[in-house]
Amino acid sequence: MSEHCLSHVWRIDDYWIVLKVRKGETPTSLKFSADSDLDWRLEHTVKACETTGYDIVSFKIAPYCYADIEKYESVSGNVELCVMHSDTSRRHTVEKSFVFKYHYDYEQLELCGNFPGIEIDDIEPYVCGEELMVRCKLTYLKNNFNDEIVAISSSNNSNSVRMSESGLLSDTEKCFNEDRFKDVTISVKGKEYQAHKTILATRSTLFDKMLGVDMLESKKNHIDITDMDQEPFEEMLHFIYTGKVKNLHESAFELLPVADRFDIEELRIKCEEVLFKKLSPDNALKILILADTHHAKELKEGCLRFIKKNFDDCEDFNDTQTWKMLTSDHAQLVKDMIFFFCKLY
């Protein structure tokens, strides 16, 4: 199983005409590929955002022919899409992981639309004359049904083992639920949790640093956390082992700071996606401050766009105390807001 990397630039001519296209009509790029048996394409759509009701420019990566996925158990990887002006000085970039599976409903990765998206009114700075340029950087693995992991038994016999992503997560979940081989204790406000150093260090760069060879936590096999509540820590620990959050819709606000602190990128992205979908005039300022505080760049930009469009409805901004709080505690954020709101696009 080898990794494939490729880059492609899609130049969309007559873009203002393309913008008139609505649901049911999807302009696509020419096919491009890194190997002979799997081609890719980019798709462009214009759709209404469920949160705001405004039209959103959306891009996504997809196999050129979904039937090509049939020969694989799954195709997974990472894609970076960049919408930009031809002089490259103005750009909007989104990066995400994806999985396409043949034996389930096809999972199509939404990019530059829902997270956080480019509203039609804000796309103009990226268009040069009548042309919009979209750059795609794609890295992926094809997980073939015939790929095998060989285990050597004590009798020197080889057994072929097919290990899928779901099987791997199932195994790590068993590790989470069982106490076998756990070699570090984490104390959170007096409650102790047992875990595996290797799994923690693999999934979190902060745990990786804390459990380094010369670190006190590693020598004592003990980590003491006094400034975090037990419930969000338990959710994070569960996610580290299983890749799942029990009720992310309700806990995303509390988990984003945890994901940022422990540098768990996958969990941070999931929290940002949920929070963006929950944006409303009542919570936009609260989520904006959270995003700014915890380095959620895409969510922050999405909040600013939402507030700019719905400023009169965002009651927090009509309150003097709010502005006093912002200027005293979040001065740089106020500067960012003023700069964003005053853009003369």
C-alpha positions in Angstrom: 0.0 0.0 0.0 1.8 3.1 -1.2 1.0 6.8 -0.7 0.1 8.9 -3.8 0.6 12.7 -4.0 -0.5 15.1 -6.7 -1.3 18.7 -7.3 -3.8 20.2 -9.8 -5.0 23.7 -10.7 -8.5 24.3 -12.0 -9.0 27.5 -13.8 -12.8 28.3 -14.1 -13.4 30.7 -17.0 -16.5 32.9 -17.2 -16.9 32.5 -13.4 -19.7 35.0 -13.0 -21.8 32.8 -15.3 -20.8 29.8 -13.2 -22.1 31.5 -10.1 -25.6 31.5 -11.6 -25.6 27.7 -11.5 -27.8 26.3 -8.7 -28.5 22.9 -7.1 -28.8 20.1 -9.6 -26.0 21.5 -11.9 -22.5 20.8 -10.8 -19.6 22.2 -12.9 -16.5 19.9 -12.6 -12.9 20.1 -13.5 -11.1 17.9 -16.0 -9.9 14.6 -14.5 -6.5 14.4 -13.0 -4.5 11.5 -11.4 -1.3 10.3 -9.8 -1.6 6.8 -11.1 -3.3 4.9 -13.9 -6.3 3.3 -12.1 -7.8 6.1 -10.1 -8.8 9.5 -11.5 -10.0 12.5 -9.5 -12.1 15.7 -10.2 -13.1 18.8 -8.4 -16.8 19.8 -8.1 -18.3 23.3 -7.7 -21.7 24.0 -6.3 -23.7 27.0 -5.0 -26.0 26.3 -2.2 -27.8 27.9 0.8 -26.1 27.7 4.2 -28.5 26.0 6.7 -27.4 28.4 9.4 -27.6 31.8 7.7 -29.7 31.2 4.6 -27.0 32.9 2.4 -25.7 31.3 -0.8 -22.4 29.6 -0.2 -19.7 28.7 -2.8 -18.7 25.1 -2.2 -16.0 22.9 -3.6 -15.2 19.2 -3.0 -12.9 16.5 -4.1 -14.4 13.3 -5.6 -13.4 10.3 -7.6 -13.9 10.9 -11.3 -15.8 7.7 -11.5 -17.1 6.2 -8.3 -17.0 2.7 -9.8 -13.2 3.0 -9.6 -13.5 2.7 -5.8 -15.1 -0.8 -6.1 -11.8 -2.5 -6.3 -10.7 -1.0 -3.0 -11.9 -1.4 0.6 -11.4 2.3 1.0 -9.5 5.3 -0.3 -8.4 7.7 2.3 -6.1 10.7 2.5 -5.8 14.4 3.0 -6.7 17.3 0.6 -5.9 21.0 0.7 -8.1 23.2 -1.5 -7.1 26.8 -2.1 -9.3 29.3 -3.9 -7.2 32.3 -5.0 -6.7 35.3 -7.2 -4.3 34.7 -10.0 -1.7 36.9 -8.4 -1.9 34.6 -5.3 -2.0 37.5 -2.9 -5.6 36.7 -1.9 -6.5 33.2 -1.0 -8.9 31.0 1.0 -7.5 27.7 2.1 -9.2 24.6 3.7 -7.4 21.4 4.6 -9.2 18.2 5.6 -8.9 14.4 5.7 -11.4 12.2 3.8 -12.5 8.6 3.3 -14.3 7.1 0.2 -15.7 3.6 0.8 -17.4 1.5 -1.8 -19.3 -0.8 0.5 -21.0 2.0 2.3 -22.8 5.1 1.0 -20.2 7.2 -0.7 -18.8 9.7 1.6 -18.3 13.0 -0.2 -16.0 15.5 1.5 -17.5 19.0 1.6 -14.8 21.7 1.3 -14.8 25.5 1.3 -18.6 25.4 1.8 -19.6 24.3 5.2 -16.3 25.0 6.9 -16.6 27.9 7.0 -17.5 28.6 3.4 -17.2 31.5 1.0 -20.5 33.5 0.8 -21.2 34.6 -2.8 -20.9 38.3 -1.7 -17.4 37.6 -0.6 -16.0 35.6 -3.5 -15.2 38.6 -5.7 -11.7 39.3 -4.3 -10.6 35.9 -5.5 -11.8 36.4 -9.1 -9.4 37.8 -11.6 -11.5 39.3 -14.5 -13.7 36.4 -15.3 -11.4 33.6 -13.9 -11.3 31.9 -10.6 -8.3 29.6 -9.8 -8.7 26.6 -7.5 -5.5 24.7 -6.4 -5.8 21.2 -5.1 -3.1 19.3 -3.2 -4.0 15.7 -2.7 -2.4 12.9 -0.7 -4.1 9.5 -0.5 -3.8 5.7 0.2 -5.7 3.0 -1.6 -6.6 0.2 0.8 -6.9 -2.8 -1.4 -8.9 -5.9 -0.4 -5.8 -7.9 -1.2 -3.4 -6.0 0.9 -2.4 -8.2 3.8 -0.6 -7.7 7.1 1.4 -10.8 7.9 1.7 -12.0 11.5 4.4 -14.5 12.3 3.3 -17.2 14.8 5.6 -19.1 17.1 5.5 -22.0 14.7 6.8 -19.8 11.9 3.5 -20.1 10.0 2.2 -16.9 8.3 -1.4 -15.9 8.6 -2.9 -13.2 6.5 -4.8 -10.5 8.5 -6.9 -7.9 6.9 -7.0 -4.8 9.1 -9.5 -2.2 8.3 -9.7 1.3 9.9 -12.9 0.3 11.8 -11.2 -2.9 13.0 -8.2 -0.8 14.3 -10.5 1.6 16.2 -12.4 -1.4 17.6 -9.1 -2.8 18.9 -8.1 0.5 20.5 -11.5 0.8 22.1 -11.0 -2.6 23.7 -7.7 -1.2 25.1 -9.7 1.7 26.5 -12.2 -0.5 28.2 -9.7 -3.0 29.6 -6.9 -2.4 32.2 -4.3 -4.6 30.6 -0.9 -3.1 29.9 -1.9 0.4 30.9 1.3 2.1 32.1 0.4 5.7 33.1 -2.0 7.2 35.6 -3.7 10.6 34.9 -5.1 12.4 37.9 -7.8 15.0 37.1 -9.0 16.9 40.2 -8.5 13.9 42.4 -10.0 11.2 40.0 -7.5 8.8 38.4 -7.6 7.4 34.9 -5.4 4.6 33.6 -4.0 4.8 30.0 -1.3 3.7 27.6 1.7 6.0 27.1 2.1 5.0 23.4 -1.5 5.7 22.5 -1.6 9.1 24.3 1.7 10.2 22.8 0.6 9.1 19.3 -2.7 11.0 19.4 -1.6 14.2 21.2 1.6 16.2 20.8 1.2 17.6 24.3 1.1 14.1 25.8 4.0 13.2 23.6 6.1 16.1 25.1 4.9 15.3 28.7 5.8 11.6 28.3 9.2 12.2 26.8 12.1 10.2 28.1 13.5 12.9 30.4 10.2 14.3 31.6 9.1 13.8 35.3 5.7 12.5 34.2 7.3 9.7 32.2 9.7 8.8 35.1 6.8 8.7 37.6 4.3 7.2 35.2 1.9 9.8 36.5 0.3 13.0 35.1 -1.5 15.5 37.4 -4.1 17.8 35.8 -5.6 20.3 38.2 -7.1 22.9 35.9 -9.6 20.8 33.9 -13.0 19.4 34.7 -13.3 15.6 34.7 -16.2 15.4 32.2 -14.4 17.1 29.2 -11.2 15.2 30.0 -13.1 11.9 29.9 -14.6 12.8 26.5 -11.2 13.7 25.2 -9.7 10.4 26.5 -12.5 8.4 24.9 -11.9 10.2 21.6 -8.2 9.5 21.7 -8.9 5.7 21.9 -12.1 5.5 19.7 -12.2 8.5 17.4 -15.8 9.2 18.7 -17.5 11.7 20.9 -20.7 10.6 22.6 -22.6 13.9 22.3 -20.4 16.3 20.3 -23.4 18.6 19.4 -23.8 19.4 23.1 -20.1 19.3 24.2 -18.3 21.0 21.3 -18.0 24.3 23.1 -16.3 22.7 26.1 -14.1 20.3 24.0 -12.6 22.8 21.6 -10.3 24.3 24.3 -9.3 20.8 25.3 -8.5 19.8 21.7 -6.5 23.0 21.3 -4.6 22.5 24.6 -3.7 18.9 23.9 -3.2 19.5 20.1 -5.6 16.9 18.9 -6.3 18.2 15.4 -9.1 15.8 14.4 -11.1 16.6 17.5 -10.5 20.3 17.0 -11.9 20.2 13.5 -15.0 18.2 14.5 -15.7 20.8 17.3 -15.3 23.7 14.8 -17.7 22.1 12.3 -20.4 21.6 15.0 -20.0 25.1 16.4 -20.2 26.7 12.9 -23.5 25.0 12.2 -24.8 26.2 15.6 -24.0 29.9 14.9 -26.9 32.2 15.7 -27.2 36.0 16.6 -27.5 34.9 20.3 -24.2 33.0 20.4 -22.0 34.4 17.6 -19.9 36.6 19.9 -19.4 33.9 22.5 -18.2 31.4 19.7 -16.1 34.1 18.1 -14.2 34.7 21.4 -13.8 31.0 21.9 -12.4 30.6 18.3 -10.0 33.5 18.7 -8.8 32.3 22.1 -8.2 28.7 21.0 -6.6 29.2 17.5 -9.6 28.0 15.5 -8.8 30.2 12.5 -11.5 28.9 10.1 -14.2 29.1 12.8 -13.1 32.6 13.7 -13.4 33.7 10.0 -16.8 32.0 9.8 -18.0 33.9 12.9 -16.8 37.2 11.5 -18.6 36.6 8.2 -21.8 35.7 10.1 -21.6 38.7 12.4 -20.9 41.0 9.5 -24.1 39.8 7.7 -26.2 39.7 10.8 -24.8 42.6 12.9 -28.1 44.3 13.6 -29.6 41.0 14.9 -26.6 40.3 17.2 -27.8 41.9 20.4 -24.5 41.5 22.2 -22.9 44.1 20.0 -25.5 46.7 21.0 -24.5 46.4 24.6 -21.9 48.9 26.0 -20.6 46.4 28.6 -19.8 44.0 25.8 -17.6 46.5 24.0 -15.9 47.4 27.3 -15.2 43.7 27.9 -13.9 43.2 24.4 -11.6 46.2 24.4 -10.1 45.3 27.8 -9.8 41.5 27.5 -9.7 41.0 23.7 -8.1 44.1 22.2 -6.5 42.3 19.3 -9.8 40.6 18.4 -11.5 44.1 18.3 -8.8 45.2 15.8 -9.4 42.0 13.7 -13.1 42.7 13.7 -12.7 46.3 12.7 -10.3 45.3 9.9 -12.7 42.6 8.7 -15.8 44.7 8.8 -14.1 47.6 6.9 -12.8 45.5 4.0 -13.8 47.4 0.8 -14.5 44.4 -1.4 
